[in-house]
């Protein structure tokens, strides 16, 4: 993730909420929703012991993953040292550590990424996907979450977030091509977050809408064979 996103790490949540306010929800709502969805879509009996949070930023998702998988070691990596310093001070769970991207390591059984690749220059995205592939053990899973540019609300939210305004969104087919090109075997894409808070009473329908390509985000489950 580009260092300039986190030059002012203490302002990250404020800038993010500036856009998410359109949905009526907080950052925590979406982090929890992704992690809950991830657990629900993992194969029966799959219990990762080492988890990579790729492009961890200030560590919000890293902490959520550590809580959801208390028996796993969760490693957050990023290129932004300011973000890593902030995360180390504010995420204190014993099963979490934060490292520079250059120290990513290997032998992970699960990798998670959300909203990172749209900040990577298109010509460098393949290299980043290959880096995740190399960090996973054979049979390891990659949970690739991205903002869905086919959803008009997503575009409005990104336009309101200072560090997302110049991002280059990744349509779902492009995301699939990216992961396939890095050597991953792909499972069907799933779509999340269809209804903003004023329509929250419709959310019970969302599991049945996962194949409808209009959710605010999408998830591509991928496997290193």
VENFEN-V639232 format. One line per field, one symbol per residue. phi: phi as a letter, one per 40 degrees, with the letter a starting at -180 (. if undefined). psi: psi as a letter, one per 40 degrees, with the letter a starting at -180 (. if undefined). burial: + if it has 9 or more other C-alpha atoms within 8 Angstrom, else -. A space follows every 10 residues. Layout:
phi=???
psi=???
burial=???
//
This chain:
phi=.cdccbdbdc bdcccccdcc dccgbbdcdc cccccccdcc bccdgcbcbb bbbcgcgcgc cdccccccbc cbcbbcbacc cccccccccb bbcccbabbc dcbdgagcba bbabfccccc ddcbcccccc ccdccccdgc bbcbbacccc cdcccccccc cdcbcbcbcb cdcccccccc cchccbbdcb bbgcbcdcbc cccccddcbc cccbccbbbb cbbcc
psi=ihdedfdgde edddddddde ddeeiidddd dddddddddd eiihehgieh hhhhfebeed ddddddddge eihhhhiieh ddddddddde heidfiihii defdaafieh hhhhfddeeh hdeedddddd ddddeiihei ihhhhiihee hdddddddde hdeedeihih iddddddddd deeihiiiii iigdhiddfd eeeeeddeed ehfeidiihh hihh.
burial=+++-++--+- -+--++++++ +--++++--+ ++--+--+-- -------+++ ++++++++++ ++++++---- -+++++++++ ++++-+++-- +---++-+++ ---+---+++ ++++++++++ ----++--++ -++-+++-++ +++++++++- +--+++++++ +--++----+ ++--++-+++ -+++++--++ ++++++---- --+--+---+ --++++++++ ++++-
//
